[in-house]
């Protein structure tokens, strides 16, 4: 039986008292029941305070000098077995306390647990956006679904436990041994963040080697960059294995090496080809005439070849970067017209730029119409002239026809 002190009872309610969580765990560890006194009823515990506590203070401690803890324990054991244990109890008046303990209470005592109670410190903390909560200058992970929410952290000497505010266990960690240390369970992090956390250079190179020689060469070239950290770039490259098989990825890397630009953005412009098609044109397969015509002064006599396809692949990322989607959409059609019409390069460029200007004008017009929120379905043909009989229908229609201008 205990008082309703705040270190044990957070809320004193007769039917359902709210026990402090650390004290509750201590009771569960040692296996004893908590029996709080009734609210505003001090006489229920008065016998213990005035009888037992006062008796120990006056009979055992009274007149003693300061001593060591070990000596005090030996002294109090002898006092219990003699003076206190052999007296006639002041309340029962009938039996010596030591005899009653040996006959009734001793057989009902439980053995102590194998491990002592881990005295814990409780703290309410907010789970950060990185899925870690800070406790005693160390960091412990918790499920990402609780990001920015308050949680209860229970820090013991050997173990850290994290609870929700209604004391539901959500995470358990070993206690960190030094400040700044992070304890992480990977299942606590968002699934799309885990691959990046596990990414390292050796793993990437091993995975690239598994794909093929060209992929390994591209990965090694990127990771050898002395200025920029290319590890995320190689990770994105290897992530393509989830969309394509290794054969197609290896073919794409061979194409990137052929164009002497292994950057990931340009490899996206060199799409992975389907099996059975050439992975890249060999230098001998691109006729010298095609190379010359591709750089000559016009389209006269030009015969479409493989180099046209390769040049388009090179132009595509630049057009996208400059946001010239109008040119990109009409490039094939304008190229055929230029070949058939034997345009000069200046004429070809002029038509492409006209397509881009027209696309942008149409886009701006649509944007302005959308912002103006005009109702374009209203016309004179659908206007209800009967709503206002004073309006002369024939006169309005004649004005709309603009006959008066002629």
C-alpha positions as CSV (number, residue, x, y, z in Angstrom):
1,X,0.0,0.0,0.0
2,X,1.4,3.4,-1.1
3,X,0.5,7.0,-0.9
4,X,-0.7,8.8,-4.0
5,X,2.7,10.5,-4.6
6,X,3.3,11.7,-8.1
7,X,6.4,9.6,-8.6
8,X,4.1,6.5,-8.4
9,X,0.5,7.6,-9.1
10,X,0.0,10.2,-11.8
11,X,-3.7,10.4,-11.3
12,X,-5.4,9.3,-8.1
13,X,-8.7,7.7,-9.1
14,X,-10.5,5.3,-6.8
15,X,-11.5,2.8,-9.4
16,X,-8.8,3.2,-12.0
17,X,-5.6,5.0,-10.8
18,X,-3.1,6.1,-13.4
19,X,0.2,4.5,-12.4
20,X,3.5,6.1,-13.5
21,X,4.9,3.9,-16.3
22,X,8.4,3.4,-14.8
23,X,6.9,2.4,-11.4
24,X,4.5,0.0,-13.2
25,X,7.4,-1.7,-15.0
26,X,9.3,-2.0,-11.7
27,X,6.2,-3.7,-10.2
28,X,6.0,-6.0,-13.2
29,X,9.7,-6.9,-13.0
30,X,9.6,-7.9,-9.3
31,X,6.1,-9.2,-9.3
32,X,4.3,-7.1,-6.6
33,X,0.9,-5.5,-6.7
34,X,0.4,-1.8,-6.3
35,X,-2.4,-0.8,-3.9
36,X,-2.8,3.0,-3.7
37,X,-4.6,4.5,-0.8
38,X,-8.0,5.9,-1.3
39,X,-8.2,9.5,-2.1
40,X,-8.5,11.8,0.9
41,X,-8.3,8.8,3.3
42,X,-4.9,9.2,5.1
43,X,-5.9,7.0,8.1
44,X,-5.6,3.9,5.9
45,X,-1.9,4.2,5.9
46,X,-1.4,6.0,9.2
47,X,-0.6,2.8,11.1
48,X,2.4,2.2,8.8
49,X,3.7,5.8,9.1
50,X,3.3,6.1,12.9
51,X,4.0,2.5,13.8
52,X,6.7,0.9,11.6
53,X,8.6,3.9,10.3
54,X,8.7,5.6,13.7
55,X,9.7,2.4,15.5
56,X,12.7,1.9,13.1
57,X,13.8,5.6,13.5
58,X,13.6,5.6,17.2
59,X,14.7,2.1,18.2
60,X,17.3,1.2,15.5
61,X,18.6,4.5,14.2
62,X,18.3,6.6,17.4
63,X,21.7,7.4,18.9
64,X,23.7,5.6,16.2
65,X,26.8,7.2,14.6
66,X,27.4,7.3,10.9
67,X,28.8,4.1,9.5
68,X,29.4,2.3,6.2
69,X,26.5,0.7,4.2
70,X,27.8,-2.8,4.6
71,X,28.1,-2.4,8.4
72,X,24.6,-0.8,8.6
73,X,23.2,-3.8,6.7
74,X,24.8,-6.3,9.2
75,X,23.6,-4.2,12.2
76,X,20.0,-4.0,10.9
77,X,19.9,-7.8,10.2
78,X,20.9,-8.6,13.7
79,X,18.4,-6.0,15.0
80,X,15.6,-7.7,13.0
81,X,16.4,-11.2,14.3
82,X,16.6,-10.1,17.9
83,X,15.1,-6.8,19.1
84,X,12.4,-6.2,16.4
85,X,11.7,-9.9,15.6
86,X,11.3,-11.2,19.1
87,X,9.1,-8.4,20.6
88,X,5.4,-8.6,21.1
89,X,3.9,-6.6,18.2
90,X,2.1,-3.5,19.2
91,X,-0.9,-4.1,16.9
92,X,-1.4,-7.8,17.0
93,X,-0.5,-8.1,20.7
94,X,-0.1,-11.9,20.3
95,X,2.8,-13.0,18.2
96,X,6.4,-12.2,17.7
97,X,7.0,-10.7,14.2
98,X,9.9,-13.1,13.4
99,X,7.8,-16.2,14.2
100,X,4.9,-14.9,12.1
101,X,7.2,-14.3,9.2
102,X,8.7,-17.8,9.3
103,X,5.4,-19.5,9.7
104,X,3.2,-17.6,7.2
105,X,5.0,-15.1,5.0
106,X,8.4,-16.7,4.2
107,X,6.9,-19.5,2.2
108,X,4.9,-17.1,0.0
109,X,7.9,-15.0,-1.0
110,X,8.9,-15.1,-4.7
111,X,12.5,-15.5,-5.8
112,X,14.2,-12.5,-7.2
113,X,14.5,-12.1,-11.0
114,X,17.7,-13.2,-12.7
115,X,18.6,-9.6,-13.7
116,X,18.1,-6.5,-11.6
117,X,15.6,-3.9,-12.6
118,X,17.0,-1.5,-15.3
119,X,16.2,1.9,-13.9
120,X,14.9,3.8,-16.9
121,X,14.5,7.5,-17.7
122,X,11.4,8.6,-19.6
123,X,11.2,11.4,-22.0
124,X,8.7,12.7,-24.6
125,X,10.4,13.6,-27.8
126,X,9.4,14.4,-31.4
127,X,10.3,12.0,-34.2
128,X,12.3,13.9,-36.8
129,X,11.8,13.8,-40.6
130,X,14.9,11.6,-40.8
131,X,13.0,8.9,-38.7
132,X,15.3,9.4,-35.7
133,X,14.5,10.5,-32.2
134,X,17.3,12.1,-30.0
135,X,17.9,10.8,-26.5
136,X,21.0,11.6,-24.4
137,X,22.9,12.9,-27.5
138,X,22.4,9.7,-29.5
139,X,19.8,8.9,-32.2
140,X,17.4,6.0,-32.5
141,X,15.1,5.1,-35.4
142,X,11.3,4.7,-35.2
143,X,8.7,3.8,-37.8
144,X,8.4,6.5,-40.5
145,X,4.6,6.6,-40.2
146,X,5.1,8.6,-37.0
147,X,7.3,11.4,-38.5
148,X,6.8,14.8,-36.7
149,X,4.7,13.1,-34.0
150,X,5.5,12.9,-30.2
151,X,6.7,9.6,-28.8
152,X,7.7,8.3,-25.4
153,X,11.3,7.3,-25.1
154,X,12.4,4.9,-22.3
155,X,16.1,4.9,-21.8
156,X,17.6,2.2,-19.6
157,X,21.2,1.3,-19.0
158,X,21.3,-1.5,-21.6
159,X,18.2,-0.9,-23.8
160,X,16.2,1.8,-25.4
161,X,12.5,1.5,-26.0
162,X,10.2,3.8,-27.9
163,X,6.4,3.9,-27.3
164,X,3.5,5.8,-28.6
165,X,1.8,8.3,-26.3
166,X,-0.6,5.5,-25.2
167,X,2.4,3.3,-24.3
168,X,2.3,0.9,-27.3
169,X,5.8,-0.4,-28.0
170,X,7.0,0.5,-31.5
171,X,10.8,0.1,-31.4
172,X,13.6,-1.5,-29.3
173,X,17.3,-0.7,-29.6
174,X,20.5,-1.4,-27.7
175,X,21.7,1.7,-25.8
176,X,24.2,3.8,-27.7
177,X,27.8,3.7,-26.3
178,X,28.9,7.2,-27.4
179,X,27.4,10.6,-28.4
180,X,26.2,11.0,-32.0
181,X,25.8,7.2,-32.5
182,X,22.8,6.1,-34.6
183,X,20.9,3.0,-34.0
184,X,18.8,2.0,-37.0
185,X,16.3,-0.6,-38.0
186,X,15.9,-0.5,-41.8
187,X,12.2,-1.4,-41.7
188,X,11.7,1.9,-39.9
189,X,12.8,3.9,-42.9
190,X,10.7,4.7,-46.0
191,X,11.2,1.8,-48.5
192,X,12.4,4.1,-51.3
193,X,15.2,5.4,-49.0
194,X,16.7,2.1,-48.1
195,X,18.5,1.4,-51.4
196,X,20.3,4.7,-51.2
197,X,21.3,4.1,-47.6
198,X,22.9,0.7,-48.5
199,X,24.6,2.1,-51.6
200,X,28.4,2.0,-51.6
201,X,31.1,2.0,-54.3
202,X,32.1,-1.7,-53.9
203,X,28.5,-2.9,-54.2
204,X,27.9,-0.7,-57.3
205,X,31.0,-1.9,-59.0
206,X,30.2,-5.6,-58.3
207,X,26.6,-5.1,-59.6
208,X,27.9,-3.4,-62.7
209,X,30.4,-6.2,-63.3
210,X,27.5,-8.7,-63.1
211,X,25.7,-6.9,-65.9
212,X,28.6,-6.8,-68.3
213,X,31.9,-5.4,-69.3
214,X,30.5,-2.1,-70.8
215,X,28.4,-1.5,-67.8
216,X,31.4,-2.0,-65.5
217,X,33.4,0.4,-67.6
218,X,30.7,3.0,-67.5
219,X,30.4,2.6,-63.7
220,X,34.1,2.8,-63.2
221,X,34.4,5.9,-65.3
222,X,31.7,7.7,-63.4
223,X,33.1,6.7,-60.0
224,X,36.5,7.8,-61.0
225,X,35.4,11.5,-61.3
226,X,37.8,13.4,-59.1
227,X,35.4,16.3,-58.5
228,X,31.8,15.2,-58.4
229,X,30.4,12.3,-56.3
230,X,28.9,10.0,-59.0
231,X,27.7,7.3,-56.7
232,X,24.0,8.4,-57.0
233,X,24.4,8.4,-60.8
234,X,25.7,4.8,-60.8
235,X,22.9,3.9,-58.5
236,X,20.3,5.3,-61.0
237,X,22.0,3.4,-63.8
238,X,21.8,0.1,-61.9
239,X,18.2,0.8,-61.0
240,X,17.4,0.3,-64.7
241,X,17.9,-3.4,-64.1
242,X,14.4,-3.3,-62.6
243,X,12.9,-2.2,-66.0
244,X,15.2,-3.9,-68.5
245,X,17.2,-7.1,-68.6
246,X,20.9,-7.1,-68.3
247,X,21.5,-7.6,-72.0
248,X,19.6,-4.5,-73.0
249,X,21.3,-2.4,-70.2
250,X,24.7,-3.7,-71.4
251,X,23.8,-2.6,-75.0
252,X,22.9,0.9,-73.8
253,X,26.2,1.2,-72.0
254,X,28.1,0.2,-75.1
255,X,26.2,2.9,-77.0
256,X,27.2,5.4,-74.3
257,X,30.8,4.4,-74.6
258,X,30.6,4.7,-78.4
259,X,29.5,8.3,-78.1
260,X,32.2,8.8,-75.5
261,X,29.7,10.2,-72.9
262,X,28.7,7.8,-70.2
263,X,26.6,10.3,-68.3
264,X,23.2,9.0,-67.2
265,X,21.2,11.8,-68.7
266,X,22.7,11.1,-72.1
267,X,22.2,7.4,-71.7
268,X,18.5,8.2,-71.3
269,X,18.7,9.8,-74.7
270,X,20.3,6.6,-76.0
271,X,17.3,4.3,-75.3
272,X,17.9,0.7,-74.5
273,X,17.2,-1.2,-77.7
274,X,15.2,-4.3,-78.0
275,X,17.0,-7.7,-78.5
276,X,17.8,-8.5,-82.1
277,X,18.6,-4.9,-83.1
278,X,22.1,-3.4,-83.4
279,X,23.3,-2.0,-80.1
280,X,25.3,0.8,-81.8
281,X,26.5,1.5,-85.4
282,X,30.1,0.4,-85.9
283,X,32.3,3.1,-87.4
284,X,32.7,1.0,-90.5
285,X,28.9,0.7,-91.0
286,X,28.3,4.4,-91.3
287,X,29.3,5.2,-94.9
288,X,31.8,8.1,-95.4
289,X,29.3,9.7,-97.7
290,X,26.7,9.8,-95.0
291,X,29.1,11.5,-92.6
292,X,30.0,14.1,-95.3
293,X,26.3,14.7,-96.3
294,X,25.4,15.1,-92.6
295,X,27.7,18.1,-92.4
296,X,27.4,19.5,-96.0
297,X,25.7,22.7,-97.0
298,X,22.2,21.3,-97.8
299,X,19.8,18.4,-98.2
300,X,20.2,18.1,-102.0
301,X,20.8,14.5,-102.9
302,X,20.7,13.4,-99.3
303,X,19.9,9.8,-98.7
304,X,18.6,9.0,-95.2
305,X,20.9,6.6,-93.4
306,X,21.8,5.3,-90.0
307,X,23.7,8.5,-89.1
308,X,20.4,10.5,-89.3
309,X,19.0,8.3,-86.5
310,X,22.1,8.7,-84.5
311,X,22.2,12.5,-85.0
312,X,18.6,12.7,-83.8
313,X,19.5,10.8,-80.7
314,X,22.2,13.3,-80.0
315,X,19.8,16.3,-80.7
316,X,17.0,15.0,-78.5
317,X,18.5,15.7,-75.1
318,X,19.7,19.2,-76.2
319,X,16.2,20.1,-77.5
320,X,14.6,18.9,-74.3
321,X,17.1,20.9,-72.2
322,X,16.3,24.0,-74.2
323,X,12.6,23.2,-74.0
324,X,12.2,23.2,-77.8
325,X,9.5,20.6,-77.8
326,X,7.9,22.2,-80.9
327,X,11.1,21.5,-82.9
328,X,11.2,18.0,-81.4
329,X,7.6,17.2,-82.5
330,X,8.0,18.3,-86.1
331,X,11.7,17.3,-86.6
332,X,11.0,14.1,-88.5
333,X,8.3,15.6,-90.8
334,X,10.4,18.7,-91.5
335,X,13.4,16.5,-92.3
336,X,11.5,14.5,-94.9
337,X,10.1,17.7,-96.4
338,X,13.6,19.2,-96.5
339,X,15.0,16.1,-98.4
340,X,12.1,16.0,-100.8
341,X,12.1,19.8,-101.4
342,X,15.9,20.1,-101.4
343,X,15.9,22.8,-98.8
344,X,19.0,24.6,-97.7
345,X,20.0,24.3,-94.0
346,X,18.8,27.9,-93.5
347,X,15.3,27.1,-94.8
348,X,15.2,23.9,-92.7
349,X,16.1,25.8,-89.6
350,X,13.6,28.6,-90.4
351,X,10.7,26.1,-90.6
352,X,11.7,24.4,-87.4
353,X,11.8,27.7,-85.6
354,X,8.4,28.7,-87.1
355,X,7.0,25.5,-85.6
356,X,8.4,26.3,-82.2
357,X,7.1,29.9,-82.3
358,X,3.6,28.7,-83.3
359,X,3.6,26.1,-80.5
360,X,4.5,28.7,-77.9
361,X,1.9,31.2,-79.2
362,X,-0.8,28.5,-79.0
363,X,0.4,27.6,-75.5
364,X,0.3,31.2,-74.4
365,X,-3.2,31.7,-75.9
366,X,-4.5,28.6,-74.1
367,X,-3.0,29.8,-70.9
368,X,-4.6,33.2,-71.2
369,X,-8.0,31.8,-72.0
370,X,-7.8,29.4,-69.1
371,X,-6.9,32.3,-66.7
372,X,-9.6,34.6,-68.1
373,X,-12.2,31.8,-67.5
374,X,-14.2,33.0,-70.6
375,X,-17.2,31.0,-71.5
376,X,-16.5,30.3,-75.2
377,X,-19.8,28.5,-75.7
378,X,-21.8,31.8,-75.8
379,X,-22.6,32.9,-79.4
380,X,-25.1,35.2,-81.1
381,X,-26.9,32.2,-82.6
382,X,-27.6,30.8,-79.1
383,X,-28.4,34.2,-77.5
384,X,-32.0,34.4,-76.0
385,X,-33.4,37.5,-77.6
386,X,-36.8,36.9,-75.9
387,X,-35.2,37.6,-72.5
388,X,-35.2,41.3,-73.5
389,X,-37.7,42.2,-76.2
390,X,-36.3,45.7,-76.5
391,X,-33.2,44.3,-78.3
392,X,-33.5,44.4,-82.1
393,X,-32.3,41.0,-83.2
394,X,-32.1,41.9,-86.9
395,X,-30.0,44.9,-86.2
396,X,-27.6,43.0,-83.9
397,X,-27.1,40.3,-86.5
398,X,-26.5,42.9,-89.2
399,X,-23.8,44.6,-87.1
400,X,-22.2,41.2,-86.5
401,X,-22.0,40.6,-90.2
402,X,-20.0,43.9,-90.7
403,X,-22.0,44.7,-93.9
404,X,-21.7,48.3,-93.1
405,X,-18.0,48.3,-93.7
406,X,-18.5,47.4,-97.4
